[in-house]
Structure formats: C-alpha cells, structure tokens
C-alpha cells in the first residue's frame, strides 16, 4: 500500500497528495492545462504542442508583416525611380559600346 493518497478536486482539478498516516497534505499539484487528462506527463506534452503551435503562428505572422513592409518600401522606391526617369525622359542611357 502506498504511503501517499492522491485526491483530485472535481471543481478546480488540483491534485492533493496526502500522507495516509498523518493526514497532512504533502504536495499540491496544479493542473498543467485547463482540461487535464489526469496524467501530468500527457498534459505537459499537450501544453508543449499548443505552445509550439502558438509560437509558430506568431512567428509566421511576424514574418508576413515584415515581408509586407519590405514590399511596400520596394514599391515606393520603384515609384520614385519611375517618376525621376519620366522627368529625365530626353537623356539617353549610357551604352557600353559608345566611346567615352
């Protein structure tokens, strides 16, 4: 027989580890996730998977915002260069075969 008794609170899901002889609470284990499966190891794995998905989606969103920002900047540069080129319409570009 174990020296410890594990009792799960049906309301909050906290697991109380109680000494059978003295009746004192030895340890209080709060659930790792909201809907606990009862197995702390499985709960920890589920939490890591959820956190990993959340972090991955956050990184993806950040990268997308960064790419959109770069695209906007490059479009602005292109537009300004195009405007400048239209202003200097009469100037012929340098040809490598032309003499100095």
Steps between C-alpha positions, in 0.01 A plus 500: 500500500625847414588744774339776295145553387429708189171687501379708205269793566203471262448877501847642423693189393774541763660174609565476873761249618411403855698291746284201602636478852503865611230632266713803409510639150850430369470657158253703296521449125326754284392377156736583215212565260138598555343167403730250662512139388615393846847407376743787566746377237232486228374843610850643475539359147166651397602837646831497314322417173249784549776745591703390198203558268441842654865603467514371142193699399639812672830464316318451171289811559812703587678380186196584287486852644872543436465382140206737443706786640794417270264473203350841577846659528618347172182615323557855627859493376384374163234772471743778587757362254233480230398863564862614478549309176190659348639844590831423325334355191737669248819356650619188322643224723872424474589221258812293566587506128495878477833675515589717792 
